[in-house]
Amino acid sequence: MNGNTPFGSAGTKEKDMTPKDKFSKLRQQAEKKLAMRLEGAEDFSNLAPEVKTRLLHELRVHQIELEMQNEELRRTQLELEDQRDKYSDLYNFAPVGYFTISKQGMIVEANLTGASLLGVERTLLIQKPFSRFITKDYQDSFYFYRQKRIETKEKQTCELKLVKKDGSEFYAQLDCSPAKDLQKDFNQLGISIIDINDRKLAEEALGKVHDELEQKVEERTAELVVVNEKYKQEIEERKQAEEALQKAHDELEKRVEKRTAELNKIKAINTLAGGIAHQFNNALSGITGNIDLIEMDLPDNENMAGYIRQMKGSADRMTKLTEQLLAYARGGKYQAETISLNAFVENVLPLIQHGIDHRIKIETDLLTDVLNINADPVQMQMIFSAILTNASEAIEGEGRIRISIRGAEIDDEFVKYHSALKPGYHACLEVDDNGKGMDNEIRSKIFEPFFTTKAPGRGLGMAAAYGIVKNHNGWISVYSEAGRGTVVRIYLPAIEAPAKIPATPKRALPQDSGTILLVEDEEIVRDVSRALLERLGYHVLAAVNGQEAVNIAKSYDENIDLALLDIILPDIEGKEVYPQLMEARPNLKVIVCSGYSIDGPARQILDAGAQGFIQKPFNLSALLEKLEEVLKD
């Protein structure tokens, strides 16, 4: 603009004047204009006094209004100056660099942050071409970019590389938008600059790594193509193997299903065998007891003695049969004790050998060191007898049976294939014959109940042997080939405890005295047991069920020395009767008697404090021995 401005000549900038100077100039101009107006004004001397007074009042009012306006103007001016200072601080100390560039590319204005980014004092930047601070690679693209922004008046972001005063370069992000010049035309650019050098360097490094990785991927892909062909072949082979494995799995599953069905059948037979044995034992108790009574009544009748011996023999055979049934049903170890396996074989072998064909030679190879085991001698005799009998029947004419005992250390590897065993030292009883042997089909069935290759009804021996050995925490194995004989091995845990020396049974029948409470629901067993006890001199109190036994224990006025307690009663189980008897008579001695084994309910009563157990069927001698054993303590 040309000429004078309201604040002075054109050469004086308003922004360089102080507020005091501005008001002084304004007053001078007002006085000058007032003087010019008064030169042609009329004379007010002839005015009436009241008119002059009114005019003076109005002038004073106007003067006050002007003073108030002047004060408002001064306050506004100060606020504007404060806002300008704040804006100036925000502008100069912003976290990004701000530049204003003319249409020709010259720097019109810059903040302190922008000057710091370029490493140049701000005053030295003004009217310098902005392109001076752009690397050569980006100058042409920035020129067209700048022109495009001014023409389109659109805001846009770009990235380029700037150079500092010291020559160092850095990447920057520019946000450009059109800006008005002094003529209010959009012929300038407002630019904000952010240093993105670290990010760009990271991107370049990442790009380099990416290129290297792509190259490696290409190389690896080529390798994988080769490997893939190999894998295709392996997959095909694996597929064929899986099909074969699936076929084997299906076959195994069928075998498992078949075996499960067999085990369920065996379990059912076990339960049936246990029940039958219990009933047999009760019935045999009546037979054996009455035989003893007959023998006591007719001690000198030789003809009757022969009959009695035959009846006892038959009863013993029936007793052994029920023992086999209970063993097969895994009804327990009966009365296990520590025995020497060597002494057992030496004592039992002569009893079995007389029933073996004399043309068969029996050899023994027993250890000099005694191996003790914890087992029921009766059950062990049944196993030994069944194995020797099978071995002798497999030999036609002359032959050999070899019996050996040795120690065997069972390790974890052996246990993997014999799950019933536990690691540790075991005694191994081996019976080897040179008979006709068995094929695989027969060998796989030898432990099945009632399976036999001999006469029907003789197949319980090996099945019972299997149950007994398993119940003694042992393992029985059979190896055989057709025409090459059979080897049976029994593994039982060895112990260091000394073997029990059998007591010599007392033959005399002393006449004792005392009172015995007999708890038995089977009438025949109750009657014969009562008769036997009375023959021995005891007073017998008989109870047919558990509640009657408890009532007798509570109501009987005199002493009761001992109770014979059956386990299976019609109203209350023996294990529940026992504590009630002890509550009524704390000092009462109790012998548990049952057609089942000592394990199970009988063991629970013994663990609770009962003094003894006697297995049905029992004879007079066994009963007498058990009574003396308990009552003498």
Secondary structure, 3 states (H helix, E strand, C coil): CCCCECCECCCCCHHHCCHHHHHHHHHHHHHHHHHHHHHCCCCCCCCCHHHHHHHHHHHHHHHHHHHHHHHHHHHHHHHHHHHHHHHHHHHHCCCCEEEEEECCCEEEEECHHHHHHHCCCHHHHCCCEHHHHECHHHHHHHHHHHHHHHHHCCCEEEEEEEECCCCCEEEEEEEEEEECCCCCCCCEEEEEEEECHHHHHHHHHHHHHHHHHHHHHHHHHHHHHHHHHHHHHHHHHHHHHHHHHHHHHHHHHHHHHHHHHHHHHHHHHHHHHHHHHHHHHHHHHHHHHHHHHHHHHCCCCHHHHHHHHHHHHHHHHHHHHHHHHHHHCCCCCCCCEEEEHHHHHHHHHHHHHCCCCCCEEEEEECCCCCCEEEECHHHHHHHHHHHHHHHHHCCCCCEEEEEEEEEEEECHHHHHHCCCCCCEEEEEEEEEECCCCCCHHHHCCCCCCCCCCCCCCCCCHHHHHHHHHHHCCCEEEEEECCCCCEEEEEEEEEECCCCCCCCCCCCCCCCCCCEEEEECCCHHHHHHHHHHHHHCCCEEEEECCHHHHHHHHHHCCCCCCEEEEECCCCCCCHHHHHHHHHHHCCCCEEEEEECCCCCCHHHHHHHHCCCEEEECCCCHHHHHHHHHHHHCC
